[in-house]
Amino acid sequence: MSNLADLPRTWDLTSYFPAFGGPEYVAFKTDLARDLAANLKSASALSDLTTVNVADWVKHIQGYEGLVSRIGHLSSYLGNISAADAANAEAKRESAALAGQFATLTKLQGELLRAAGTTDAAAWDAVLAAPALDGAGHTLRRMRAEAKHRMSRAEEALAADLGVDGISAWGRLYDNLTGQMTFEMHWPDGKKETLPMAQRRALMANTDRAVRAAALKQGNLTWAQHGETLAAALNAIAGTRHTLYARRGLPDFLAKPYFDSAVSAETVDAMFRAISANYELPRRALRLGAKLEGVPALAFYDLEAPRPIDPVPPLPWSEAVNLVDGAFNSGYPALGQYYRDCFARGWVESEKRANKRSGAYCTGSAVTGEQRVFMTYADTMHDANTLAHEIGHAWHSHVLKDLRPFAQDYPMTLAETASTFGEKLFLHGMLQTPGVTDSQRAFLLDQECSSAGSYLLNIAMRYEFEREFYTRRRDGELSAQELCDLMVATQRKVYGDTLAPGDEDPWFWASKLHFFITEVSFYNFPYTFGYLLSQALFAEFKRSGADFLPRYEAFLRATGTATCEDAVKSTLGWDLTNEAFWSQAIAAAAPAVEGFAEVVAKR
């Protein structure tokens, strides 16, 4: 096996299309537009679903499923091109044009929802029983449920058209603006340097507290310069959703994100009640960090930083990829082999360079059955953990790739479970590595504590902020200053005395891409859901060993064909609506906190 670190750090996208703008790309795009239009025209001409025309509607449902895969293939490709080079003007134009095709797809979906919502039980049962739709029952039942909250046919078509230059345009504005954003970094030695905003997060995980403080302060000066523009975008996105939710008869603004996440309000409420009742566990981890820093409480720029236990040198890419490789192969050999395949096939983009979009993600295509991982590796353990996280996502999709496209469509809640399970494998594997030093063990325990703080406090803070913002937005727009004030107040509520007064991050709402994603609302809470469910999964893995992995993969395969509650109950036997389940999952983080407390006590 070749050394993974010797393989290219830029990805290979040629399996999507041999060349951007080449004949294969143009032909695919042309055929997609033609077939979308033809399917929409044909479905629009069909009368409402009855027992007489079941075969026609089954054919259109199949056609829609194929079109979803094809447009997803093109969208993934363009997203990758744009992320790798935010200055690529042609990719931006192509992405904007693709929004029009998504509008057509939305109209086609509207026709299917018309059929699902207006038919009687006999005709609908005939659709569910159609052999051609075997394995699609979960998606079809969700379609039937969604059909209950639809505007008229003409109104839904108009909303889809207006969305291209409306809510979607605000999301594109955010992506384009932030993808080219820079800030002036003031280094502790007095040097000033203009850096891409994409590199700021890594600086806020620097071992030097002065570097972290400067990155937050100087970066926020740039965010503040664009504050009103970003506030306008956020208000427009939320305002559009409120209008559409009201017209569709949804009970509140959380109904849609809960439905999209295939989770019940009962489950989410149970989870956050458990978190609120157990804030002290992650807060204790932060207090230990403050003790090591020699400060009464942490600043926001300390939250992702390694603690000053021992000098922690930068983690070169060559070491990071091999550390993840060793952890995966020792704990989960099938995942380890897949990880190596990802590198061998050029599916990972990690190079640090200008004009590269910030953040990390995993994407893929049901057309090729392949995945891609995007990140900007900046020589930190945090970045190595991000690599493990995104490979966890990719593995999830890989396990499902032989199922029909409808059955591969799993919600964020369960997606974030697989990715966080990947993180747990990585950190646990490193802790079990022979020869691990005391300082390395201390560092890894710190990482576990940081994860508890991130998922149980930081994500909870985002959820609380977003919920309050959407509540207030019903009564009118919030200014950039009001958003900053709300962000500070929410940070104080969730972090309590672990965050030093005056050292909050008021511009966090502007810098966090998740608030501006137009395809999905309330993007944040699934991360905490995934973290806690993965805590429970990993605790079971440690108890049962390798015998648990088939059950884990059975759970992964169920994620596209059941609700969160049913997927977990049917494969693992756990009740997600029970607050006690979530409290036990939170308690699984306690040994890491206790271990870290012992380290701190010795120091």
ABEGO torsion letter per residue (X at the ends): XBBAAABBABBBAAAABABBGBAAAAAAAAAAAAAAAAAAAAAAABBBBBAAAAAAAAAAAAAAAAAAAAAAAAAAAAAAAAAABAABAAAAAAAAAAAAAAAAAAAAAAAAAAAAAABBAAAAAAAAABAAABGAAAAAAAAAAAAABBBBAAAAAAAAAAAAABAAAAAAAAAAAAAABBBBBBBAAGBBBBBBAAAAAAAAABABAAAAAAAAAAAAAAAAAAAAAAAAAAAAAAAAAAAAAAAAGBABAAAAAAAAAGBBAAAAAAAAAAAAAAAAAAAAAAAAAAAAAGBABBBAAAAABBBBABBBBBBBAAAAAAAAAAAAAAABAAAAAAAAAAAAAGABBABBBBGBBBEBBBBBBAAAGBBBBBBBBAGBAAAAAAAAAAAAAAAAAAAAAABBAAAABBBAAAAAAAAAAAAAAAAAAAAABBGBBAAAAAAAAAAAAAAAAAAAAAAAAAAAAAAAAAAAAAAEBBBAAAAAAAAAAAAAAAAEAABBBGABBAAAAAABAAAABAABBGAAAAAAAAAAAAAAAAAAAAAAEAAAAAAAAAAAAAAAABBAAAAAAAAAGBBAABAAAAAAAAAAAAAAAAAAAAAAAAX
